Structure formats: structure tokens, C-alpha cells
Amino acid sequence: MERINIYGIPNCDVTKKVLAWFKYNKIDHVFHDYKISGISRSKLEDWCKLVGWERLFNKKSTTWRSLTEKEQAGVTSQAGAIKIMITHNSIIKRPVIEIKDNILVGFDEPAYSKYFLI
């Protein structure tokens, strides 16, 4: 199987569930911690091409609610969203799983089973 990269924050409950699922199913992966390693503009641009910035940008998060009105008002396009995701990487929906030229966003056990347990 191709290399699997899981992007997230280790103290996030959803990320913990995903990491536990991969461990339970003995699927090798590499974990990328946004808080330690950050995220590049080019990586976010690549992801946006695959799923759209709206899928990656979590407007339900506490990070979104903590932004100023001006910052929130600036998120009307991919460029505005990426600017915020770089500075406030905890606003990126978690986890993002990268495999080959595809990504999966969030935790969806039936989709994971179908994708990884073939």
C-alpha cells in the first residue's frame, strides 16, 4: 500500500479516533502534527484543488469563533481561507488523510474500511 500521511492535532478527539483505528487495523502511517510542524501554503493549495477549501475549513470550530469579525469576513475565497488556515491551523478540519493523489477529510469509518481494508 502507498504511504499514508495523517495530518491533525494529537489532542483532538477525532484525530485520536482515527489514529486508534489505524493502529487497531495495523495500517502503517505517518502522523503530521500541525502544532509542531505547521502546514505549508502549497500543501493547502493542493488539498483545496482536491476537495475545495470549504471542505477543509471548519467554521464550526472554537478557533473560528475566536477569530475577529474582520478575520471571519475575510474568509470568502480560497486565498482568504488559506491565509487563516496557515496562521490558525487548528481551524483545518481533522484529520486529513493523504494517500497517493487523494485525501480524505474527517472520520468516516465505513469509507475508511472500504478504502484501506480492501
Phi and psi restraints in degrees (range 20) as a CNS / XPLOR table:
assign (resid 1 and name C) (resid 2 and name N)
       (resid 2 and name CA) (resid 2 and name C) 1.0 -64.5 20.0 2
assign (resid 2 and name N) (resid 2 and name CA)
       (resid 2 and name C) (resid 3 and name N) 1.0 161.5 20.0 2
assign (resid 2 and name C) (resid 3 and name N)
       (resid 3 and name CA) (resid 3 and name C) 1.0 -63.1 20.0 2
assign (resid 3 and name N) (resid 3 and name CA)
       (resid 3 and name C) (resid 4 and name N) 1.0 135.3 20.0 2
assign (resid 3 and name C) (resid 4 and name N)
       (resid 4 and name CA) (resid 4 and name C) 1.0 -112.8 20.0 2
assign (resid 4 and name N) (resid 4 and name CA)
       (resid 4 and name C) (resid 5 and name N) 1.0 123.9 20.0 2
assign (resid 4 and name C) (resid 5 and name N)
       (resid 5 and name CA) (resid 5 and name C) 1.0 -110.0 20.0 2
assign (resid 5 and name N) (resid 5 and name CA)
       (resid 5 and name C) (resid 6 and name N) 1.0 128.3 20.0 2
assign (resid 5 and name C) (resid 6 and name N)
       (resid 6 and name CA) (resid 6 and name C) 1.0 -111.5 20.0 2
assign (resid 6 and name N) (resid 6 and name CA)
       (resid 6 and name C) (resid 7 and name N) 1.0 121.4 20.0 2
assign (resid 6 and name C) (resid 7 and name N)
       (resid 7 and name CA) (resid 7 and name C) 1.0 -105.5 20.0 2
assign (resid 7 and name N) (resid 7 and name CA)
       (resid 7 and name C) (resid 8 and name N) 1.0 132.2 20.0 2
assign (resid 7 and name C) (resid 8 and name N)
       (resid 8 and name CA) (resid 8 and name C) 1.0 178.2 20.0 2
assign (resid 8 and name N) (resid 8 and name CA)
       (resid 8 and name C) (resid 9 and name N) 1.0 -161.9 20.0 2
assign (resid 8 and name C) (resid 9 and name N)
       (resid 9 and name CA) (resid 9 and name C) 1.0 -124.5 20.0 2
assign (resid 9 and name N) (resid 9 and name CA)
       (resid 9 and name C) (resid 10 and name N) 1.0 126.3 20.0 2
assign (resid 9 and name C) (resid 10 and name N)
       (resid 10 and name CA) (resid 10 and name C) 1.0 -62.3 20.0 2
assign (resid 10 and name N) (resid 10 and name CA)
       (resid 10 and name C) (resid 11 and name N) 1.0 -25.7 20.0 2
assign (resid 10 and name C) (resid 11 and name N)
       (resid 11 and name CA) (resid 11 and name C) 1.0 -90.1 20.0 2
assign (resid 11 and name N) (resid 11 and name CA)
       (resid 11 and name C) (resid 12 and name N) 1.0 4.2 20.0 2
assign (resid 11 and name C) (resid 12 and name N)
       (resid 12 and name CA) (resid 12 and name C) 1.0 -78.2 20.0 2
assign (resid 12 and name N) (resid 12 and name CA)
       (resid 12 and name C) (resid 13 and name N) 1.0 128.9 20.0 2
assign (resid 12 and name C) (resid 13 and name N)
       (resid 13 and name CA) (resid 13 and name C) 1.0 -58.6 20.0 2
assign (resid 13 and name N) (resid 13 and name CA)
       (resid 13 and name C) (resid 14 and name N) 1.0 -41.3 20.0 2
assign (resid 13 and name C) (resid 14 and name N)
       (resid 14 and name CA) (resid 14 and name C) 1.0 -67.1 20.0 2
assign (resid 14 and name N) (resid 14 and name CA)
       (resid 14 and name C) (resid 15 and name N) 1.0 -42.3 20.0 2
assign (resid 14 and name C) (resid 15 and name N)
       (resid 15 and name CA) (resid 15 and name C) 1.0 -61.8 20.0 2
assign (resid 15 and name N) (resid 15 and name CA)
       (resid 15 and name C) (resid 16 and name N) 1.0 -41.1 20.0 2
assign (resid 15 and name C) (resid 16 and name N)
       (resid 16 and name CA) (resid 16 and name C) 1.0 -59.9 20.0 2
assign (resid 16 and name N) (resid 16 and name CA)
       (resid 16 and name C) (resid 17 and name N) 1.0 -42.3 20.0 2
assign (resid 16 and name C) (resid 17 and name N)
       (resid 17 and name CA) (resid 17 and name C) 1.0 -61.3 20.0 2
assign (resid 17 and name N) (resid 17 and name CA)
       (resid 17 and name C) (resid 18 and name N) 1.0 -43.2 20.0 2
assign (resid 17 and name C) (resid 18 and name N)
       (resid 18 and name CA) (resid 18 and name C) 1.0 -66.1 20.0 2
assign (resid 18 and name N) (resid 18 and name CA)
       (resid 18 and name C) (resid 19 and name N) 1.0 -46.0 20.0 2
assign (resid 18 and name C) (resid 19 and name N)
       (resid 19 and name CA) (resid 19 and name C) 1.0 -61.7 20.0 2
assign (resid 19 and name N) (resid 19 and name CA)
       (resid 19 and name C) (resid 20 and name N) 1.0 -39.0 20.0 2
assign (resid 19 and name C) (resid 20 and name N)
       (resid 20 and name CA) (resid 20 and name C) 1.0 -65.8 20.0 2
assign (resid 20 and name N) (resid 20 and name CA)
       (resid 20 and name C) (resid 21 and name N) 1.0 -39.3 20.0 2
assign (resid 20 and name C) (resid 21 and name N)
       (resid 21 and name CA) (resid 21 and name C) 1.0 -62.6 20.0 2
assign (resid 21 and name N) (resid 21 and name CA)
       (resid 21 and name C) (resid 22 and name N) 1.0 -45.3 20.0 2
assign (resid 21 and name C) (resid 22 and name N)
       (resid 22 and name CA) (resid 22 and name C) 1.0 -64.7 20.0 2
assign (resid 22 and name N) (resid 22 and name CA)
       (resid 22 and name C) (resid 23 and name N) 1.0 -40.3 20.0 2
assign (resid 22 and name C) (resid 23 and name N)
       (resid 23 and name CA) (resid 23 and name C) 1.0 -65.3 20.0 2
assign (resid 23 and name N) (resid 23 and name CA)
       (resid 23 and name C) (resid 24 and name N) 1.0 -46.6 20.0 2
assign (resid 23 and name C) (resid 24 and name N)
       (resid 24 and name CA) (resid 24 and name C) 1.0 -58.4 20.0 2
assign (resid 24 and name N) (resid 24 and name CA)
       (resid 24 and name C) (resid 25 and name N) 1.0 -40.0 20.0 2
assign (resid 24 and name C) (resid 25 and name N)
       (resid 25 and name CA) (resid 25 and name C) 1.0 -88.8 20.0 2
assign (resid 25 and name N) (resid 25 and name CA)
       (resid 25 and name C) (resid 26 and name N) 1.0 6.3 20.0 2
assign (resid 25 and name C) (resid 26 and name N)
       (resid 26 and name CA) (resid 26 and name C) 1.0 53.1 20.0 2
assign (resid 26 and name N) (resid 26 and name CA)
       (resid 26 and name C) (resid 27 and name N) 1.0 48.4 20.0 2
assign (resid 26 and name C) (resid 27 and name N)
       (resid 27 and name CA) (resid 27 and name C) 1.0 -106.4 20.0 2
assign (resid 27 and name N) (resid 27 and name CA)
       (resid 27 and name C) (resid 28 and name N) 1.0 118.2 20.0 2
assign (resid 27 and name C) (resid 28 and name N)
       (resid 28 and name CA) (resid 28 and name C) 1.0 -64.6 20.0 2
assign (resid 28 and name N) (resid 28 and name CA)
       (resid 28 and name C) (resid 29 and name N) 1.0 140.3 20.0 2
assign (resid 28 and name C) (resid 29 and name N)
       (resid 29 and name CA) (resid 29 and name C) 1.0 -158.5 20.0 2
assign (resid 29 and name N) (resid 29 and name CA)
       (resid 29 and name C) (resid 30 and name N) 1.0 166.2 20.0 2
assign (resid 29 and name C) (resid 30 and name N)
       (resid 30 and name CA) (resid 30 and name C) 1.0 -119.1 20.0 2
assign (resid 30 and name N) (resid 30 and name CA)
       (resid 30 and name C) (resid 31 and name N) 1.0 131.2 20.0 2
assign (resid 30 and name C) (resid 31 and name N)
       (resid 31 and name CA) (resid 31 and name C) 1.0 -99.1 20.0 2
assign (resid 31 and name N) (resid 31 and name CA)
       (resid 31 and name C) (resid 32 and name N) 1.0 130.6 20.0 2
assign (resid 31 and name C) (resid 32 and name N)
       (resid 32 and name CA) (resid 32 and name C) 1.0 -112.4 20.0 2
assign (resid 32 and name N) (resid 32 and name CA)
       (resid 32 and name C) (resid 33 and name N) 1.0 112.4 20.0 2
assign (resid 32 and name C) (resid 33 and name N)
       (resid 33 and name CA) (resid 33 and name C) 1.0 -88.9 20.0 2
assign (resid 33 and name N) (resid 33 and name CA)
       (resid 33 and name C) (resid 34 and name N) 1.0 112.6 20.0 2
assign (resid 33 and name C) (resid 34 and name N)
       (resid 34 and name CA) (resid 34 and name C) 1.0 -56.0 20.0 2
assign (resid 34 and name N) (resid 34 and name CA)
       (resid 34 and name C) (resid 35 and name N) 1.0 -38.0 20.0 2
assign (resid 34 and name C) (resid 35 and name N)
       (resid 35 and name CA) (resid 35 and name C) 1.0 -67.0 20.0 2
assign (resid 35 and name N) (resid 35 and name CA)
       (resid 35 and name C) (resid 36 and name N) 1.0 -30.9 20.0 2
assign (resid 35 and name C) (resid 36 and name N)
       (resid 36 and name CA) (resid 36 and name C) 1.0 -91.8 20.0 2
assign (resid 36 and name N) (resid 36 and name CA)
       (resid 36 and name C) (resid 37 and name N) 1.0 -47.8 20.0 2
assign (resid 36 and name C) (resid 37 and name N)
       (resid 37 and name CA) (resid 37 and name C) 1.0 -100.5 20.0 2
assign (resid 37 and name N) (resid 37 and name CA)
       (resid 37 and name C) (resid 38 and name N) 1.0 -9.7 20.0 2
assign (resid 37 and name C) (resid 38 and name N)
       (resid 38 and name CA) (resid 38 and name C) 1.0 67.8 20.0 2
assign (resid 38 and name N) (resid 38 and name CA)
       (resid 38 and name C) (resid 39 and name N) 1.0 -165.5 20.0 2
assign (resid 38 and name C) (resid 39 and name N)
       (resid 39 and name CA) (resid 39 and name C) 1.0 -148.5 20.0 2
assign (resid 39 and name N) (resid 39 and name CA)
       (resid 39 and name C) (resid 40 and name N) 1.0 140.3 20.0 2
assign (resid 39 and name C) (resid 40 and name N)
       (resid 40 and name CA) (resid 40 and name C) 1.0 -89.4 20.0 2
assign (resid 40 and name N) (resid 40 and name CA)
       (resid 40 and name C) (resid 41 and name N) 1.0 155.3 20.0 2
assign (resid 40 and name C) (resid 41 and name N)
       (resid 41 and name CA) (resid 41 and name C) 1.0 -59.7 20.0 2
assign (resid 41 and name N) (resid 41 and name CA)
       (resid 41 and name C) (resid 42 and name N) 1.0 -43.3 20.0 2
assign (resid 41 and name C) (resid 42 and name N)
       (resid 42 and name CA) (resid 42 and name C) 1.0 -64.5 20.0 2
assign (resid 42 and name N) (resid 42 and name CA)
       (resid 42 and name C) (resid 43 and name N) 1.0 -37.3 20.0 2
assign (resid 42 and name C) (resid 43 and name N)
       (resid 43 and name CA) (resid 43 and name C) 1.0 -64.2 20.0 2
assign (resid 43 and name N) (resid 43 and name CA)
       (resid 43 and name C) (resid 44 and name N) 1.0 -45.5 20.0 2
assign (resid 43 and name C) (resid 44 and name N)
       (resid 44 and name CA) (resid 44 and name C) 1.0 -63.3 20.0 2
assign (resid 44 and name N) (resid 44 and name CA)
       (resid 44 and name C) (resid 45 and name N) 1.0 -39.4 20.0 2
assign (resid 44 and name C) (resid 45 and name N)
       (resid 45 and name CA) (resid 45 and name C) 1.0 -62.7 20.0 2
assign (resid 45 and name N) (resid 45 and name CA)
       (resid 45 and name C) (resid 46 and name N) 1.0 -42.5 20.0 2
assign (resid 45 and name C) (resid 46 and name N)
       (resid 46 and name CA) (resid 46 and name C) 1.0 -60.9 20.0 2
assign (resid 46 and name N) (resid 46 and name CA)
       (resid 46 and name C) (resid 47 and name N) 1.0 -46.0 20.0 2
assign (resid 46 and name C) (resid 47 and name N)
       (resid 47 and name CA) (resid 47 and name C) 1.0 -62.8 20.0 2
assign (resid 47 and name N) (resid 47 and name CA)
       (resid 47 and name C) (resid 48 and name N) 1.0 -41.0 20.0 2
assign (resid 47 and name C) (resid 48 and name N)
       (resid 48 and name CA) (resid 48 and name C) 1.0 -62.0 20.0 2
assign (resid 48 and name N) (resid 48 and name CA)
       (resid 48 and name C) (resid 49 and name N) 1.0 -35.8 20.0 2
assign (resid 48 and name C) (resid 49 and name N)
       (resid 49 and name CA) (resid 49 and name C) 1.0 -63.2 20.0 2
assign (resid 49 and name N) (resid 49 and name CA)
       (resid 49 and name C) (resid 50 and name N) 1.0 -34.2 20.0 2
assign (resid 49 and name C) (resid 50 and name N)
       (resid 50 and name CA) (resid 50 and name C) 1.0 -80.0 20.0 2
assign (resid 50 and name N) (resid 50 and name CA)
       (resid 50 and name C) (resid 51 and name N) 1.0 -42.0 20.0 2
assign (resid 50 and name C) (resid 51 and name N)
       (resid 51 and name CA) (resid 51 and name C) 1.0 -128.3 20.0 2
assign (resid 51 and name N) (resid 51 and name CA)
       (resid 51 and name C) (resid 52 and name N) 1.0 -5.2 20.0 2
assign (resid 51 and name C) (resid 52 and name N)
       (resid 52 and name CA) (resid 52 and name C) 1.0 85.9 20.0 2
assign (resid 52 and name N) (resid 52 and name CA)
       (resid 52 and name C) (resid 53 and name N) 1.0 144.4 20.0 2
assign (resid 52 and name C) (resid 53 and name N)
       (resid 53 and name CA) (resid 53 and name C) 1.0 -65.3 20.0 2
assign (resid 53 and name N) (resid 53 and name CA)
       (resid 53 and name C) (resid 54 and name N) 1.0 -29.0 20.0 2
assign (resid 53 and name C) (resid 54 and name N)
       (resid 54 and name CA) (resid 54 and name C) 1.0 -64.0 20.0 2
assign (resid 54 and name N) (resid 54 and name CA)
       (resid 54 and name C) (resid 55 and name N) 1.0 -31.2 20.0 2
assign (resid 54 and name C) (resid 55 and name N)
       (resid 55 and name CA) (resid 55 and name C) 1.0 -74.0 20.0 2
assign (resid 55 and name N) (resid 55 and name CA)
       (resid 55 and name C) (resid 56 and name N) 1.0 -31.8 20.0 2
assign (resid 55 and name C) (resid 56 and name N)
       (resid 56 and name CA) (resid 56 and name C) 1.0 -84.8 20.0 2
assign (resid 56 and name N) (resid 56 and name CA)
       (resid 56 and name C) (resid 57 and name N) 1.0 -28.7 20.0 2
assign (resid 56 and name C) (resid 57 and name N)
       (resid 57 and name CA) (resid 57 and name C) 1.0 -89.7 20.0 2
assign (resid 57 and name N) (resid 57 and name CA)
       (resid 57 and name C) (resid 58 and name N) 1.0 118.9 20.0 2
assign (resid 57 and name C) (resid 58 and name N)
       (resid 58 and name CA) (resid 58 and name C) 1.0 -96.2 20.0 2
assign (resid 58 and name N) (resid 58 and name CA)
       (resid 58 and name C) (resid 59 and name N) 1.0 94.6 20.0 2
assign (resid 58 and name C) (resid 59 and name N)
       (resid 59 and name CA) (resid 59 and name C) 1.0 -78.3 20.0 2
assign (resid 59 and name N) (resid 59 and name CA)
       (resid 59 and name C) (resid 60 and name N) 1.0 -0.7 20.0 2
assign (resid 59 and name C) (resid 60 and name N)
       (resid 60 and name CA) (resid 60 and name C) 1.0 -97.3 20.0 2
assign (resid 60 and name N) (resid 60 and name CA)
       (resid 60 and name C) (resid 61 and name N) 1.0 -0.7 20.0 2
assign (resid 60 and name C) (resid 61 and name N)
       (resid 61 and name CA) (resid 61 and name C) 1.0 -80.4 20.0 2
assign (resid 61 and name N) (resid 61 and name CA)
       (resid 61 and name C) (resid 62 and name N) 1.0 161.1 20.0 2
assign (resid 61 and name C) (resid 62 and name N)
       (resid 62 and name CA) (resid 62 and name C) 1.0 -67.6 20.0 2
assign (resid 62 and name N) (resid 62 and name CA)
       (resid 62 and name C) (resid 63 and name N) 1.0 -28.3 20.0 2
assign (resid 62 and name C) (resid 63 and name N)
       (resid 63 and name CA) (resid 63 and name C) 1.0 -63.1 20.0 2
assign (resid 63 and name N) (resid 63 and name CA)
       (resid 63 and name C) (resid 64 and name N) 1.0 -44.0 20.0 2
assign (resid 63 and name C) (resid 64 and name N)
       (resid 64 and name CA) (resid 64 and name C) 1.0 -58.3 20.0 2
assign (resid 64 and name N) (resid 64 and name CA)
       (resid 64 and name C) (resid 65 and name N) 1.0 -46.3 20.0 2
assign (resid 64 and name C) (resid 65 and name N)
       (resid 65 and name CA) (resid 65 and name C) 1.0 -66.0 20.0 2
assign (resid 65 and name N) (resid 65 and name CA)
       (resid 65 and name C) (resid 66 and name N) 1.0 -23.5 20.0 2
assign (resid 65 and name C) (resid 66 and name N)
       (resid 66 and name CA) (resid 66 and name C) 1.0 -85.1 20.0 2
assign (resid 66 and name N) (resid 66 and name CA)
       (resid 66 and name C) (resid 67 and name N) 1.0 -9.6 20.0 2
assign (resid 66 and name C) (resid 67 and name N)
       (resid 67 and name CA) (resid 67 and name C) 1.0 -72.0 20.0 2
assign (resid 67 and name N) (resid 67 and name CA)
       (resid 67 and name C) (resid 68 and name N) 1.0 153.7 20.0 2
assign (resid 67 and name C) (resid 68 and name N)
       (resid 68 and name CA) (resid 68 and name C) 1.0 -71.1 20.0 2
assign (resid 68 and name N) (resid 68 and name CA)
       (resid 68 and name C) (resid 69 and name N) 1.0 162.1 20.0 2
assign (resid 68 and name C) (resid 69 and name N)
       (resid 69 and name CA) (resid 69 and name C) 1.0 -59.1 20.0 2
assign (resid 69 and name N) (resid 69 and name CA)
       (resid 69 and name C) (resid 70 and name N) 1.0 -38.1 20.0 2
assign (resid 69 and name C) (resid 70 and name N)
       (resid 70 and name CA) (resid 70 and name C) 1.0 -63.5 20.0 2
assign (resid 70 and name N) (resid 70 and name CA)
       (resid 70 and name C) (resid 71 and name N) 1.0 -43.7 20.0 2
assign (resid 70 and name C) (resid 71 and name N)
       (resid 71 and name CA) (resid 71 and name C) 1.0 -63.9 20.0 2
assign (resid 71 and name N) (resid 71 and name CA)
       (resid 71 and name C) (resid 72 and name N) 1.0 -44.1 20.0 2
assign (resid 71 and name C) (resid 72 and name N)
       (resid 72 and name CA) (resid 72 and name C) 1.0 -62.1 20.0 2
assign (resid 72 and name N) (resid 72 and name CA)
       (resid 72 and name C) (resid 73 and name N) 1.0 -41.1 20.0 2
assign (resid 72 and name C) (resid 73 and name N)
       (resid 73 and name CA) (resid 73 and name C) 1.0 -65.3 20.0 2
assign (resid 73 and name N) (resid 73 and name CA)
       (resid 73 and name C) (resid 74 and name N) 1.0 -23.9 20.0 2
assign (resid 73 and name C) (resid 74 and name N)
       (resid 74 and name CA) (resid 74 and name C) 1.0 -79.0 20.0 2
assign (resid 74 and name N) (resid 74 and name CA)
       (resid 74 and name C) (resid 75 and name N) 1.0 -5.8 20.0 2
assign (resid 74 and name C) (resid 75 and name N)
       (resid 75 and name CA) (resid 75 and name C) 1.0 -97.1 20.0 2
assign (resid 75 and name N) (resid 75 and name CA)
       (resid 75 and name C) (resid 76 and name N) 1.0 78.7 20.0 2
assign (resid 75 and name C) (resid 76 and name N)
       (resid 76 and name CA) (resid 76 and name C) 1.0 -125.4 20.0 2
assign (resid 76 and name N) (resid 76 and name CA)
       (resid 76 and name C) (resid 77 and name N) 1.0 0.3 20.0 2
assign (resid 76 and name C) (resid 77 and name N)
       (resid 77 and name CA) (resid 77 and name C) 1.0 -150.6 20.0 2
assign (resid 77 and name N) (resid 77 and name CA)
       (resid 77 and name C) (resid 78 and name N) 1.0 171.3 20.0 2
assign (resid 77 and name C) (resid 78 and name N)
       (resid 78 and name CA) (resid 78 and name C) 1.0 -59.1 20.0 2
assign (resid 78 and name N) (resid 78 and name CA)
       (resid 78 and name C) (resid 79 and name N) 1.0 -44.2 20.0 2
assign (resid 78 and name C) (resid 79 and name N)
       (resid 79 and name CA) (resid 79 and name C) 1.0 -60.9 20.0 2
assign (resid 79 and name N) (resid 79 and name CA)
       (resid 79 and name C) (resid 80 and name N) 1.0 -44.0 20.0 2
assign (resid 79 and name C) (resid 80 and name N)
       (resid 80 and name CA) (resid 80 and name C) 1.0 -65.5 20.0 2
assign (resid 80 and name N) (resid 80 and name CA)
       (resid 80 and name C) (resid 81 and name N) 1.0 -40.6 20.0 2
assign (resid 80 and name C) (resid 81 and name N)
       (resid 81 and name CA) (resid 81 and name C) 1.0 -65.9 20.0 2
assign (resid 81 and name N) (resid 81 and name CA)
       (resid 81 and name C) (resid 82 and name N) 1.0 -43.8 20.0 2
assign (resid 81 and name C) (resid 82 and name N)
       (resid 82 and name CA) (resid 82 and name C) 1.0 -62.9 20.0 2
assign (resid 82 and name N) (resid 82 and name CA)
       (resid 82 and name C) (resid 83 and name N) 1.0 -40.1 20.0 2
assign (resid 82 and name C) (resid 83 and name N)
       (resid 83 and name CA) (resid 83 and name C) 1.0 -56.7 20.0 2
assign (resid 83 and name N) (resid 83 and name CA)
       (resid 83 and name C) (resid 84 and name N) 1.0 -44.7 20.0 2
assign (resid 83 and name C) (resid 84 and name N)
       (resid 84 and name CA) (resid 84 and name C) 1.0 -71.1 20.0 2
assign (resid 84 and name N) (resid 84 and name CA)
       (resid 84 and name C) (resid 85 and name N) 1.0 -40.9 20.0 2
assign (resid 84 and name C) (resid 85 and name N)
       (resid 85 and name CA) (resid 85 and name C) 1.0 -63.1 20.0 2
assign (resid 85 and name N) (resid 85 and name CA)
       (resid 85 and name C) (resid 86 and name N) 1.0 -32.0 20.0 2
assign (resid 85 and name C) (resid 86 and name N)
       (resid 86 and name CA) (resid 86 and name C) 1.0 -70.8 20.0 2
assign (resid 86 and name N) (resid 86 and name CA)
       (resid 86 and name C) (resid 87 and name N) 1.0 -43.7 20.0 2
assign (resid 86 and name C) (resid 87 and name N)
       (resid 87 and name CA) (resid 87 and name C) 1.0 -78.3 20.0 2
assign (resid 87 and name N) (resid 87 and name CA)
       (resid 87 and name C) (resid 88 and name N) 1.0 -33.6 20.0 2
assign (resid 87 and name C) (resid 88 and name N)
       (resid 88 and name CA) (resid 88 and name C) 1.0 -125.7 20.0 2
assign (resid 88 and name N) (resid 88 and name CA)
       (resid 88 and name C) (resid 89 and name N) 1.0 72.5 20.0 2
assign (resid 88 and name C) (resid 89 and name N)
       (resid 89 and name CA) (resid 89 and name C) 1.0 -65.3 20.0 2
assign (resid 89 and name N) (resid 89 and name CA)
       (resid 89 and name C) (resid 90 and name N) 1.0 -13.3 20.0 2
assign (resid 89 and name C) (resid 90 and name N)
       (resid 90 and name CA) (resid 90 and name C) 1.0 -74.6 20.0 2
assign (resid 90 and name N) (resid 90 and name CA)
       (resid 90 and name C) (resid 91 and name N) 1.0 -4.4 20.0 2
assign (resid 90 and name C) (resid 91 and name N)
       (resid 91 and name CA) (resid 91 and name C) 1.0 -84.4 20.0 2
assign (resid 91 and name N) (resid 91 and name CA)
       (resid 91 and name C) (resid 92 and name N) 1.0 -8.8 20.0 2
assign (resid 91 and name C) (resid 92 and name N)
       (resid 92 and name CA) (resid 92 and name C) 1.0 -75.2 20.0 2
assign (resid 92 and name N) (resid 92 and name CA)
       (resid 92 and name C) (resid 93 and name N) 1.0 128.6 20.0 2
assign (resid 92 and name C) (resid 93 and name N)
       (resid 93 and name CA) (resid 93 and name C) 1.0 -58.2 20.0 2
assign (resid 93 and name N) (resid 93 and name CA)
       (resid 93 and name C) (resid 94 and name N) 1.0 139.2 20.0 2
assign (resid 93 and name C) (resid 94 and name N)
       (resid 94 and name CA) (resid 94 and name C) 1.0 -122.2 20.0 2
assign (resid 94 and name N) (resid 94 and name CA)
       (resid 94 and name C) (resid 95 and name N) 1.0 155.2 20.0 2
assign (resid 94 and name C) (resid 95 and name N)
       (resid 95 and name CA) (resid 95 and name C) 1.0 -80.8 20.0 2
assign (resid 95 and name N) (resid 95 and name CA)
       (resid 95 and name C) (resid 96 and name N) 1.0 169.7 20.0 2
assign (resid 95 and name C) (resid 96 and name N)
       (resid 96 and name CA) (resid 96 and name C) 1.0 -111.7 20.0 2
assign (resid 96 and name N) (resid 96 and name CA)
       (resid 96 and name C) (resid 97 and name N) 1.0 123.7 20.0 2
assign (resid 96 and name C) (resid 97 and name N)
       (resid 97 and name CA) (resid 97 and name C) 1.0 -110.5 20.0 2
assign (resid 97 and name N) (resid 97 and name CA)
       (resid 97 and name C) (resid 98 and name N) 1.0 123.7 20.0 2
assign (resid 97 and name C) (resid 98 and name N)
       (resid 98 and name CA) (resid 98 and name C) 1.0 -108.5 20.0 2
assign (resid 98 and name N) (resid 98 and name CA)
       (resid 98 and name C) (resid 99 and name N) 1.0 125.2 20.0 2
assign (resid 98 and name C) (resid 99 and name N)
       (resid 99 and name CA) (resid 99 and name C) 1.0 -146.3 20.0 2
assign (resid 99 and name N) (resid 99 and name CA)
       (resid 99 and name C) (resid 100 and name N) 1.0 127.9 20.0 2
assign (resid 99 and name C) (resid 100 and name N)
       (resid 100 and name CA) (resid 100 and name C) 1.0 53.1 20.0 2
assign (resid 100 and name N) (resid 100 and name CA)
       (resid 100 and name C) (resid 101 and name N) 1.0 -128.7 20.0 2
assign (resid 100 and name C) (resid 101 and name N)
       (resid 101 and name CA) (resid 101 and name C) 1.0 -104.0 20.0 2
assign (resid 101 and name N) (resid 101 and name CA)
       (resid 101 and name C) (resid 102 and name N) 1.0 34.4 20.0 2
assign (resid 101 and name C) (resid 102 and name N)
       (resid 102 and name CA) (resid 102 and name C) 1.0 -136.6 20.0 2
assign (resid 102 and name N) (resid 102 and name CA)
       (resid 102 and name C) (resid 103 and name N) 1.0 159.2 20.0 2
assign (resid 102 and name C) (resid 103 and name N)
       (resid 103 and name CA) (resid 103 and name C) 1.0 -135.3 20.0 2
assign (resid 103 and name N) (resid 103 and name CA)
       (resid 103 and name C) (resid 104 and name N) 1.0 151.9 20.0 2
assign (resid 103 and name C) (resid 104 and name N)
       (resid 104 and name CA) (resid 104 and name C) 1.0 -118.8 20.0 2
assign (resid 104 and name N) (resid 104 and name CA)
       (resid 104 and name C) (resid 105 and name N) 1.0 136.9 20.0 2
assign (resid 104 and name C) (resid 105 and name N)
       (resid 105 and name CA) (resid 105 and name C) 1.0 -119.2 20.0 2
assign (resid 105 and name N) (resid 105 and name CA)
       (resid 105 and name C) (resid 106 and name N) 1.0 128.5 20.0 2
assign (resid 105 and name C) (resid 106 and name N)
       (resid 106 and name CA) (resid 106 and name C) 1.0 85.8 20.0 2
assign (resid 106 and name N) (resid 106 and name CA)
       (resid 106 and name C) (resid 107 and name N) 1.0 -179.8 20.0 2
assign (resid 106 and name C) (resid 107 and name N)
       (resid 107 and name CA) (resid 107 and name C) 1.0 -106.7 20.0 2
assign (resid 107 and name N) (resid 107 and name CA)
       (resid 107 and name C) (resid 108 and name N) 1.0 120.4 20.0 2
assign (resid 107 and name C) (resid 108 and name N)
       (resid 108 and name CA) (resid 108 and name C) 1.0 -139.4 20.0 2
assign (resid 108 and name N) (resid 108 and name CA)
       (resid 108 and name C) (resid 109 and name N) 1.0 91.4 20.0 2
assign (resid 108 and name C) (resid 109 and name N)
       (resid 109 and name CA) (resid 109 and name C) 1.0 -56.9 20.0 2
assign (resid 109 and name N) (resid 109 and name CA)
       (resid 109 and name C) (resid 110 and name N) 1.0 -44.0 20.0 2
assign (resid 109 and name C) (resid 110 and name N)
       (resid 110 and name CA) (resid 110 and name C) 1.0 -60.6 20.0 2
assign (resid 110 and name N) (resid 110 and name CA)
       (resid 110 and name C) (resid 111 and name N) 1.0 -39.9 20.0 2
assign (resid 110 and name C) (resid 111 and name N)
       (resid 111 and name CA) (resid 111 and name C) 1.0 -67.1 20.0 2
assign (resid 111 and name N) (resid 111 and name CA)
       (resid 111 and name C) (resid 112 and name N) 1.0 -40.6 20.0 2
assign (resid 111 and name C) (resid 112 and name N)
       (resid 112 and name CA) (resid 112 and name C) 1.0 -61.0 20.0 2
assign (resid 112 and name N) (resid 112 and name CA)
       (resid 112 and name C) (resid 113 and name N) 1.0 -45.8 20.0 2
assign (resid 112 and name C) (resid 113 and name N)
       (resid 113 and name CA) (resid 113 and name C) 1.0 -59.2 20.0 2
assign (resid 113 and name N) (resid 113 and name CA)
       (resid 113 and name C) (resid 114 and name N) 1.0 -43.9 20.0 2
assign (resid 113 and name C) (resid 114 and name N)
       (resid 114 and name CA) (resid 114 and name C) 1.0 -65.2 20.0 2
assign (resid 114 and name N) (resid 114 and name CA)
       (resid 114 and name C) (resid 115 and name N) 1.0 -40.1 20.0 2
assign (resid 114 and name C) (resid 115 and name N)
       (resid 115 and name CA) (resid 115 and name C) 1.0 -79.5 20.0 2
assign (resid 115 and name N) (resid 115 and name CA)
       (resid 115 and name C) (resid 116 and name N) 1.0 -42.9 20.0 2
assign (resid 115 and name C) (resid 116 and name N)
       (resid 116 and name CA) (resid 116 and name C) 1.0 -103.0 20.0 2
assign (resid 116 and name N) (resid 116 and name CA)
       (resid 116 and name C) (resid 117 and name N) 1.0 -18.2 20.0 2
assign (resid 116 and name C) (resid 117 and name N)
       (resid 117 and name CA) (resid 117 and name C) 1.0 -109.1 20.0 2
assign (resid 117 and name N) (resid 117 and name CA)
       (resid 117 and name C) (resid 118 and name N) 1.0 34.8 20.0 2
